[in-house]
């Protein structure tokens, strides 16, 4: 069988970039059961309620929903079980130092296969207030209008 190459996106947490200020990101491997891998290969997962924590020097991913494999038997996995993240000791120590600061959390941004191995992109994040979200939305709208105005001017249209 040919070895899998490249990246295949399974799930993204688009809401995380809206709800949090992203400080730093890391790529981590996942310890999965066989039926979880098959379910992920079918493109089924949800990162919406997911978060990570450091417990006794190990990184764990919690709240991520990987549905049971439809053709699985009694060996099927629990949909929202605790999954171990594979990170270097230095990365775990760095994350642990940073999350001791008030208001920081670790959120998963993306779940994907990279060269046949399941990976998750995690981020150190700080929650946004509602006015920050509105400010970000207004800034994005202003930038879009600015680009549209420049394009209209280049096409020769008057304002």
Backbone as ProteinMPNN parsed JSONL, in Angstrom:
{"seq_chain_A": "XXXXXXXXXXXXXXXXXXXXXXXXXXXXXXXXXXXXXXXXXXXXXXXXXXXXXXXXXXXXXXXXXXXXXXXXXXXXXXXXXXXXXXXXXXXXXXXXXXXXXXXXXXXXXXXXXXXXXXXXXXXXXXXXXXXXXXXXXXXXXXXXXXXXXXXXXXXXXXX", "coords_chain_A": {"N_chain_A": [[0.85, -1.18, 0.0], [0.556, 2.229, -0.822], [2.306, 4.906, 0.737], [0.725, 7.468, 2.56], [0.635, 10.886, 1.601], [1.113, 14.393, 2.226], [-1.39, 16.777, 3.455], [-4.542, 16.266, 5.016], [-7.381, 17.796, 5.814], [-9.482, 17.442, 8.605], [-11.156, 18.583, 10.609], [-11.995, 21.929, 11.62], [-11.724, 24.613, 13.952], [-13.253, 27.247, 13.65], [-14.544, 29.115, 15.153], [-12.933, 29.544, 17.333], [-10.917, 31.375, 16.65], [-12.426, 33.632, 16.529], [-13.424, 33.929, 19.111], [-11.196, 34.064, 20.763], [-7.99, 35.588, 21.545], [-5.269, 34.631, 19.795], [-2.235, 33.51, 20.909], [0.067, 31.791, 20.604], [0.989, 28.894, 18.67], [1.002, 25.29, 18.377], [1.902, 22.123, 16.952], [0.607, 18.977, 17.535], [0.801, 15.459, 18.101], [-1.635, 12.766, 18.291], [-2.879, 10.319, 20.567], [-4.67, 7.695, 19.578], [-7.47, 5.381, 19.295], [-8.15, 2.516, 17.191], [-10.753, 2.603, 15.988], [-11.317, 5.285, 16.232], [-9.526, 6.477, 14.488], [-10.487, 5.492, 12.056], [-13.011, 6.701, 12.01], [-12.215, 9.385, 11.911], [-10.932, 9.395, 9.421], [-13.129, 9.254, 7.813], [-13.886, 11.809, 7.936], [-15.187, 12.91, 10.129], [-15.604, 14.83, 12.875], [-15.612, 17.088, 15.701], [-14.511, 20.115, 16.953], [-15.511, 22.079, 18.533], [-16.254, 22.332, 21.354], [-13.862, 21.742, 22.474], [-10.839, 21.581, 24.462], [-7.567, 21.842, 25.961], [-5.433, 20.462, 28.517], [-2.813, 20.509, 30.963], [-1.63, 17.895, 32.813], [0.008, 16.486, 35.433], [2.485, 16.713, 34.042], [1.805, 15.825, 31.519], [0.124, 16.311, 28.411], [-3.284, 16.716, 27.662], [-6.177, 16.249, 25.637], [-9.406, 17.383, 25.748], [-13.001, 17.157, 25.529], [-13.314, 17.067, 22.76], [-15.211, 15.934, 20.074], [-15.397, 12.915, 18.59], [-17.219, 10.99, 16.636], [-18.686, 7.698, 17.164], [-17.468, 4.901, 15.298], [-19.249, 3.788, 12.545], [-19.277, 1.114, 11.594], [-18.106, -0.192, 13.636], [-17.505, -2.54, 16.329], [-18.005, -4.071, 19.502], [-15.663, -3.013, 20.317], [-15.652, -0.334, 19.922], [-15.037, 3.197, 20.452], [-15.434, 5.699, 23.093], [-17.233, 8.675, 22.471], [-16.514, 11.267, 23.445], [-14.011, 11.039, 24.806], [-11.055, 11.338, 26.906], [-8.08, 12.338, 25.425], [-4.657, 11.702, 24.804], [-2.086, 14.054, 24.169], [0.704, 14.302, 22.031], [3.611, 15.736, 22.658], [6.784, 17.441, 22.809], [8.88, 17.414, 25.732], [9.968, 19.93, 26.348], [8.176, 21.614, 25.022], [5.79, 21.079, 26.401], [6.486, 21.984, 28.962], [6.881, 24.705, 28.409], [4.296, 25.491, 27.604], [2.909, 24.94, 29.955], [4.058, 26.796, 31.741], [3.111, 29.157, 30.584], [0.285, 28.965, 30.768], [-0.209, 29.277, 33.42], [-0.538, 31.925, 33.875], [-3.15, 34.269, 34.431], [-6.258, 33.817, 32.826], [-5.504, 32.506, 30.47], [-5.851, 29.824, 28.128], [-5.844, 26.589, 26.51], [-6.665, 25.867, 23.286], [-7.999, 23.751, 20.699], [-7.298, 24.213, 17.28], [-7.305, 23.017, 14.74], [-7.823, 19.801, 13.24], [-6.197, 17.237, 11.669], [-4.806, 15.048, 9.108], [-1.45, 14.338, 8.63], [0.835, 13.277, 6.468], [-0.257, 10.734, 6.852], [-0.559, 10.518, 9.609], [-2.406, 11.351, 12.521], [-2.897, 14.639, 13.53], [-3.101, 17.504, 15.68], [-3.681, 20.941, 15.826], [-2.859, 23.067, 18.3], [-3.524, 25.929, 20.356], [-2.306, 28.592, 22.356], [-4.378, 30.646, 24.075], [-6.228, 33.639, 24.801], [-9.209, 34.718, 26.206], [-11.585, 36.736, 24.44], [-13.273, 39.804, 25.061], [-16.709, 40.891, 24.671], [-16.798, 43.391, 23.412], [-14.329, 43.438, 22.172], [-14.707, 41.519, 20.218], [-16.63, 42.756, 18.632], [-15.138, 44.939, 17.775], [-13.132, 43.682, 16.255], [-14.726, 42.61, 14.214], [-15.743, 44.998, 13.071], [-13.359, 46.124, 12.177], [-12.55, 44.251, 10.245], [-14.636, 44.562, 8.389], [-14.232, 47.252, 7.629], [-11.705, 47.067, 6.395], [-12.363, 45.409, 4.233], [-14.15, 47.075, 2.822], [-12.396, 49.118, 2.173], [-10.607, 47.848, 0.412], [-12.391, 47.204, -1.651], [-13.087, 49.791, -2.485], [-10.65, 50.713, -3.517], [-10.345, 48.933, -5.635], [-12.553, 49.673, -7.199], [-11.735, 52.263, -7.925], [-9.467, 51.671, -9.446], [-10.649, 50.444, -11.605], [-11.797, 52.537, -12.806], [-14.141, 53.685, -12.006], [-16.18, 56.223, -10.592], [-16.622, 57.562, -7.287]], "CA_chain_A": [[0.0, 0.0, 0.0], [1.35, 3.453, -0.935], [2.292, 5.751, 1.922], [-0.065, 8.688, 2.382], [1.44, 12.1, 1.571], [0.398, 15.666, 2.295], [-2.295, 17.069, 4.556], [-5.977, 16.112, 4.786], [-8.067, 18.469, 6.915], [-10.643, 16.719, 9.114], [-12.047, 19.535, 11.28], [-11.424, 23.213, 12.015], [-12.464, 25.355, 14.956], [-13.238, 28.628, 13.18], [-15.067, 29.965, 16.219], [-11.853, 29.842, 18.286], [-10.237, 32.616, 16.236], [-13.356, 34.724, 16.806], [-13.638, 34.054, 20.551], [-9.947, 34.161, 21.521], [-6.755, 36.148, 20.991], [-4.333, 33.516, 19.667], [-0.884, 33.951, 21.249], [1.084, 30.901, 20.066], [0.4, 27.628, 18.221], [1.862, 24.113, 18.314], [1.345, 20.934, 16.31], [0.776, 17.837, 18.434], [0.241, 14.181, 17.689], [-2.721, 12.28, 19.132], [-2.957, 8.89, 20.831], [-6.032, 7.327, 19.203], [-7.823, 3.978, 19.109], [-8.36, 2.194, 15.786], [-12.045, 3.068, 15.475], [-11.256, 6.75, 16.157], [-8.816, 6.799, 13.25], [-11.41, 5.224, 10.947], [-14.028, 7.744, 12.041], [-11.573, 10.616, 11.432], [-10.693, 9.269, 7.981], [-14.404, 9.542, 7.165], [-14.066, 13.262, 8.012], [-16.182, 13.218, 11.146], [-15.094, 15.287, 14.174], [-16.016, 18.438, 16.076], [-13.587, 20.721, 17.914], [-16.162, 23.268, 19.081], [-16.171, 22.413, 22.812], [-12.587, 21.162, 22.886], [-9.78, 22.331, 25.127], [-6.479, 20.975, 26.409], [-4.916, 20.773, 29.837], [-1.571, 19.842, 31.35], [-1.883, 17.176, 34.049], [1.179, 15.687, 35.817], [3.506, 16.755, 33.005], [1.3, 15.281, 30.261], [-0.899, 17.147, 27.778], [-4.499, 15.966, 27.353], [-7.207, 16.928, 24.851], [-10.717, 17.046, 26.304], [-14.174, 17.786, 24.929], [-13.368, 16.924, 21.304], [-16.18, 14.895, 19.732], [-15.14, 12.048, 17.442], [-18.329, 10.04, 16.76], [-18.368, 6.274, 17.069], [-17.351, 4.365, 13.951], [-20.525, 3.138, 12.248], [-19.119, -0.32, 11.434], [-17.358, -0.709, 14.779], [-18.189, -3.539, 17.148], [-17.918, -3.771, 20.92], [-14.39, -2.325, 20.552], [-15.812, 1.081, 19.591], [-14.55, 4.156, 21.45], [-16.36, 6.704, 23.61], [-17.164, 9.828, 21.568], [-15.845, 12.419, 24.058], [-13.047, 10.578, 25.802], [-9.835, 12.126, 27.119], [-7.043, 11.843, 24.509], [-3.327, 12.208, 25.124], [-1.381, 14.799, 23.134], [2.125, 13.973, 21.954], [4.431, 16.938, 22.544], [8.093, 17.35, 23.448], [8.914, 17.865, 27.119], [10.209, 21.377, 26.383], [6.932, 22.276, 24.613], [4.834, 20.948, 27.506], [6.925, 22.895, 30.029], [6.642, 26.082, 27.948], [2.846, 25.708, 27.66], [2.513, 24.944, 31.367], [4.461, 28.094, 32.311], [2.274, 30.235, 30.054], [-1.12, 28.898, 31.188], [-0.36, 29.66, 34.821], [-1.025, 33.301, 33.855], [-4.602, 34.331, 34.507], [-7.027, 34.045, 31.612], [-5.042, 31.753, 29.311], [-6.324, 28.465, 27.945], [-5.329, 25.916, 25.315], [-7.788, 25.453, 22.442], [-7.617, 23.13, 19.43], [-7.692, 25.002, 16.114], [-7.528, 22.166, 13.574], [-7.525, 18.382, 13.352], [-5.889, 16.841, 10.297], [-3.823, 13.994, 8.893], [-0.233, 14.819, 7.979], [1.589, 12.087, 6.059], [-0.898, 9.54, 7.393], [-0.643, 10.536, 11.071], [-3.376, 12.324, 13.032], [-2.282, 15.776, 14.223], [-3.999, 18.565, 16.103], [-3.017, 22.225, 16.039], [-3.373, 23.683, 19.517], [-3.093, 27.315, 20.497], [-2.416, 29.289, 23.624], [-5.337, 31.692, 23.742], [-6.822, 34.431, 25.875], [-10.581, 35.033, 25.812], [-11.928, 38.106, 24.054], [-14.508, 40.376, 25.586], [-17.666, 41.103, 23.578], [-16.441, 44.595, 22.66], [-13.201, 43.074, 21.313], [-15.264, 40.804, 19.065], [-17.263, 43.765, 17.773], [-14.056, 45.733, 17.198], [-12.525, 42.849, 15.215], [-15.685, 42.538, 13.112], [-15.773, 46.309, 12.428], [-12.073, 46.285, 11.492], [-12.592, 43.402, 9.054], [-15.553, 45.206, 7.45], [-13.575, 48.462, 7.122], [-10.66, 46.631, 5.464], [-13.021, 44.91, 3.027], [-14.66, 48.239, 2.097], [-11.238, 49.844, 1.652], [-10.129, 47.098, -0.759], [-13.397, 47.372, -2.705], [-12.982, 51.161, -2.995], [-9.435, 50.768, -4.344], [-10.632, 48.198, -6.872], [-13.444, 50.507, -8.013], [-10.938, 53.358, -8.477], [-8.594, 51.108, -10.488], [-11.485, 50.138, -12.776], [-12.184, 53.804, -13.411], [-15.452, 54.133, -11.509], [-16.156, 57.34, -9.65], [-17.321, 57.244, -6.032]], "C_chain_A": [[0.896, 1.244, 0.0], [1.21, 4.29, 0.333], [1.572, 7.061, 1.614], [0.836, 9.917, 2.476], [0.541, 13.326, 1.729], [-0.508, 15.77, 3.507], [-3.738, 16.873, 4.133], [-6.687, 16.688, 6.007], [-9.312, 17.664, 7.31], [-11.638, 17.699, 9.722], [-11.277, 20.797, 11.634], [-12.317, 23.857, 13.058], [-12.401, 26.834, 14.581], [-13.689, 29.594, 14.264], [-13.97, 30.367, 17.21], [-11.15, 31.139, 17.925], [-11.125, 33.834, 16.478], [-13.454, 34.99, 18.31], [-12.369, 34.308, 21.361], [-8.899, 34.967, 20.769], [-5.754, 35.001, 20.968], [-2.916, 34.049, 19.895], [0.186, 33.125, 20.529], [0.425, 29.592, 19.662], [1.463, 26.532, 18.201], [1.123, 23.013, 17.563], [1.642, 19.745, 17.208], [0.186, 16.588, 17.8], [-0.847, 13.772, 18.667], [-2.576, 10.781, 19.348], [-4.41, 8.491, 20.617], [-6.214, 5.821, 19.163], [-8.116, 3.756, 17.624], [-9.664, 2.72, 15.214], [-12.089, 4.591, 15.386], [-10.579, 7.176, 14.862], [-9.737, 6.597, 12.057], [-12.5, 6.281, 10.872], [-13.46, 9.071, 11.535], [-11.332, 10.558, 9.934], [-11.969, 9.488, 7.178], [-14.729, 11.03, 7.245], [-15.043, 13.695, 9.069], [-15.5, 13.572, 12.468], [-15.591, 16.705, 14.43], [-15.097, 18.948, 17.184], [-14.225, 21.844, 18.724], [-16.004, 23.394, 20.593], [-14.823, 21.955, 23.343], [-11.662, 22.135, 23.592], [-8.712, 21.335, 25.562], [-6.048, 21.407, 27.8], [-3.618, 20.004, 30.05], [-1.822, 19.214, 32.72], [-0.696, 16.251, 34.328], [2.22, 15.604, 34.705], [3.089, 16.135, 31.687], [0.203, 16.192, 29.73], [-2.076, 16.261, 27.365], [-5.475, 16.842, 26.59], [-8.56, 16.444, 25.347], [-11.823, 17.733, 25.512], [-14.264, 17.699, 23.423], [-14.265, 15.73, 20.977], [-15.762, 14.186, 18.453], [-16.206, 10.965, 17.514], [-17.878, 8.592, 16.604], [-18.344, 5.843, 15.608], [-18.585, 3.517, 13.665], [-20.404, 1.62, 12.094], [-18.299, -0.95, 12.568], [-18.183, -1.707, 15.574], [-18.105, -3.118, 18.605], [-16.612, -3.044, 21.261], [-14.463, -0.83, 20.25], [-15.405, 1.97, 20.766], [-15.68, 5.038, 21.977], [-16.153, 7.991, 22.814], [-16.373, 10.999, 22.154], [-14.84, 11.991, 25.121], [-11.839, 11.504, 25.864], [-8.729, 11.519, 26.257], [-5.705, 12.505, 24.822], [-2.728, 12.912, 23.915], [0.098, 14.458, 23.187], [2.92, 15.232, 21.647], [5.788, 16.665, 23.188], [8.016, 17.894, 24.866], [9.1, 19.38, 27.19], [8.942, 22.145, 25.993], [5.9, 22.223, 25.743], [5.202, 21.9, 28.635], [6.64, 24.346, 29.669], [5.15, 26.426, 28.036], [2.395, 25.82, 29.115], [2.881, 26.255, 32.052], [3.515, 29.193, 31.857], [0.836, 30.166, 30.551], [-1.309, 29.168, 32.671], [-0.783, 31.124, 34.937], [-2.545, 33.29, 33.798], [-5.224, 34.577, 33.125], [-6.58, 33.27, 30.394], [-5.606, 30.341, 29.31], [-5.7, 27.881, 26.686], [-6.528, 25.415, 24.522], [-7.271, 24.773, 21.174], [-8.141, 23.978, 18.269], [-8.038, 24.126, 14.917], [-7.139, 20.729, 13.896], [-7.333, 17.87, 11.94], [-4.945, 15.649, 10.279], [-2.651, 14.591, 8.141], [0.641, 13.602, 7.726], [1.059, 10.826, 6.742], [-1.037, 9.507, 8.901], [-1.582, 11.653, 11.521], [-2.64, 13.391, 13.847], [-3.38, 16.758, 14.631], [-3.162, 19.824, 16.305], [-3.665, 22.86, 17.258], [-2.79, 25.08, 19.655], [-3.246, 27.779, 21.933], [-3.272, 30.517, 23.349], [-5.829, 32.391, 24.998], [-8.191, 34.89, 25.387], [-10.781, 36.497, 25.474], [-13.19, 38.533, 24.781], [-15.432, 40.653, 24.396], [-17.32, 42.346, 22.765], [-15.226, 44.348, 21.773], [-13.7, 42.377, 20.052], [-15.898, 41.789, 18.088], [-16.209, 44.601, 17.066], [-13.387, 44.966, 16.053], [-13.425, 42.781, 13.991], [-15.735, 43.861, 12.351], [-14.489, 46.553, 11.634], [-12.044, 45.477, 10.195], [-13.493, 44.017, 7.978], [-14.911, 46.443, 6.828], [-12.484, 48.099, 6.112], [-11.264, 46.138, 4.15], [-13.542, 46.068, 2.173], [-13.523, 49.03, 1.47], [-10.716, 49.167, 0.383], [-11.097, 47.256, -1.928], [-13.319, 48.765, -3.322], [-11.765, 51.308, -3.899], [-9.683, 50.064, -5.672], [-11.558, 48.992, -7.791], [-12.672, 51.644, -8.681], [-10.053, 52.867, -9.601], [-9.377, 50.795, -11.758], [-12.004, 51.405, -13.44], [-13.544, 54.304, -12.987], [-15.259, 55.292, -10.533], [-16.935, 56.943, -8.387], [-18.69, 57.787, -6.006]], "O_chain_A": [[1.879, 1.302, 0.738], [0.132, 4.369, 0.923], [1.775, 7.675, 0.566], [1.708, 9.978, 3.342], [-0.645, 13.287, 1.401], [-0.421, 14.982, 4.449], [-4.126, 17.261, 3.031], [-6.604, 16.131, 7.102], [-10.096, 17.257, 6.452], [-12.825, 17.662, 9.398], [-10.078, 20.756, 11.911], [-13.533, 23.664, 13.045], [-11.592, 27.584, 15.129], [-13.269, 30.75, 14.292], [-14.067, 31.413, 17.852], [-10.82, 31.927, 18.811], [-10.622, 34.948, 16.617], [-13.556, 36.142, 18.734], [-12.447, 34.722, 22.518], [-8.902, 35.03, 19.539], [-5.423, 34.453, 22.02], [-2.451, 34.927, 19.168], [1.099, 33.681, 19.92], [-0.591, 29.21, 20.243], [2.653, 26.799, 18.034], [-0.107, 22.971, 17.537], [2.789, 19.526, 17.599], [-0.797, 16.65, 17.062], [-0.974, 14.355, 19.744], [-2.196, 10.052, 18.432], [-5.286, 8.896, 21.381], [-5.248, 5.072, 19.019], [-8.31, 4.719, 16.882], [-9.695, 3.225, 14.092], [-12.816, 5.138, 14.558], [-11.012, 8.129, 14.214], [-9.773, 7.428, 11.149], [-12.872, 6.711, 9.78], [-14.138, 9.801, 10.812], [-11.507, 11.56, 9.241], [-11.914, 9.863, 6.007], [-15.733, 11.473, 6.688], [-15.675, 14.743, 8.933], [-14.892, 12.712, 13.106], [-15.946, 17.431, 13.501], [-14.926, 18.298, 18.216], [-13.547, 22.494, 19.52], [-15.651, 24.47, 21.075], [-14.662, 21.796, 24.553], [-11.696, 23.342, 23.355], [-8.934, 20.125, 25.531], [-6.261, 22.546, 28.213], [-3.362, 18.988, 29.403], [-2.181, 19.908, 33.671], [-0.425, 15.336, 33.549], [2.776, 14.534, 34.456], [3.932, 15.933, 30.813], [-0.557, 16.776, 30.502], [-1.884, 15.189, 26.79], [-5.589, 18.038, 26.86], [-8.831, 15.244, 25.365], [-11.598, 18.775, 24.896], [-15.22, 18.217, 22.846], [-14.096, 14.647, 21.538], [-15.769, 14.774, 17.371], [-16.117, 10.09, 18.375], [-16.844, 8.3, 16.002], [-19.103, 6.354, 14.785], [-18.93, 2.631, 14.447], [-21.344, 0.901, 12.434], [-17.857, -2.094, 12.466], [-19.412, -1.713, 15.499], [-18.133, -1.925, 18.906], [-16.466, -2.518, 22.365], [-13.449, -0.135, 20.314], [-15.427, 1.546, 21.921], [-16.751, 5.113, 21.375], [-15.016, 8.357, 22.515], [-15.633, 11.659, 21.425], [-14.832, 12.539, 26.223], [-11.633, 12.341, 24.986], [-8.465, 10.319, 26.344], [-5.633, 13.708, 25.072], [-2.842, 12.437, 22.784], [0.675, 14.338, 24.268], [2.905, 15.733, 20.523], [5.92, 15.762, 24.014], [7.176, 18.743, 25.164], [8.459, 20.043, 28.004], [8.658, 23.201, 26.558], [5.217, 23.212, 26.009], [4.328, 22.553, 29.205], [6.209, 25.129, 30.516], [4.783, 27.512, 28.484], [1.595, 26.691, 29.46], [2.106, 26.773, 32.856], [3.151, 30.066, 32.646], [0.212, 31.21, 30.741], [-2.441, 29.279, 33.14], [-1.322, 31.533, 35.965], [-3.148, 32.405, 33.19], [-4.77, 35.433, 32.366], [-7.229, 33.368, 29.352], [-5.811, 29.74, 30.365], [-5.097, 28.602, 25.891], [-7.321, 24.623, 25.031], [-6.235, 25.163, 20.635], [-9.294, 24.409, 18.281], [-8.956, 24.443, 14.16], [-6.252, 20.473, 14.71], [-8.209, 18.048, 11.094], [-4.359, 15.287, 11.299], [-2.834, 15.271, 7.132], [1.13, 12.973, 8.665], [1.831, 9.962, 7.156], [-1.59, 8.545, 9.436], [-1.558, 12.757, 10.977], [-1.857, 13.072, 14.742], [-4.439, 16.828, 14.008], [-2.075, 19.776, 16.879], [-4.86, 23.156, 17.259], [-1.711, 25.376, 19.142], [-4.19, 27.407, 22.63], [-2.935, 31.336, 22.493], [-5.847, 31.826, 26.092], [-8.313, 35.396, 24.271], [-10.229, 37.384, 26.124], [-14.062, 37.715, 25.076], [-14.987, 40.65, 23.248], [-17.526, 42.361, 21.551], [-15.097, 44.979, 20.724], [-13.188, 42.61, 18.957], [-15.728, 41.674, 16.874], [-16.363, 44.935, 15.892], [-13.108, 45.54, 15.0], [-12.949, 42.882, 12.86], [-15.767, 43.861, 11.12], [-14.529, 47.124, 10.544], [-11.569, 45.961, 9.168], [-13.154, 43.994, 6.795], [-15.035, 46.659, 5.622], [-12.355, 48.759, 5.081], [-10.732, 46.421, 3.076], [-13.397, 46.054, 0.95], [-13.663, 49.553, 0.364], [-10.418, 49.839, -0.605], [-10.669, 47.423, -3.07], [-13.466, 48.917, -4.535], [-11.844, 51.961, -4.939], [-9.269, 50.557, -6.721], [-11.38, 48.992, -9.009], [-12.908, 51.961, -9.847], [-9.892, 53.558, -10.608], [-8.835, 50.87, -12.861], [-12.588, 51.346, -14.523], [-14.051, 55.267, -13.563], [-14.302, 55.327, -9.76], [-17.809, 56.078, -8.44], [-19.407, 57.606, -5.022]]}, "name": "protein", "num_of_chains": 1, "seq": "XXXXXXXXXXXXXXXXXXXXXXXXXXXXXXXXXXXXXXXXXXXXXXXXXXXXXXXXXXXXXXXXXXXXXXXXXXXXXXXXXXXXXXXXXXXXXXXXXXXXXXXXXXXXXXXXXXXXXXXXXXXXXXXXXXXXXXXXXXXXXXXXXXXXXXXXXXXXXXX"}
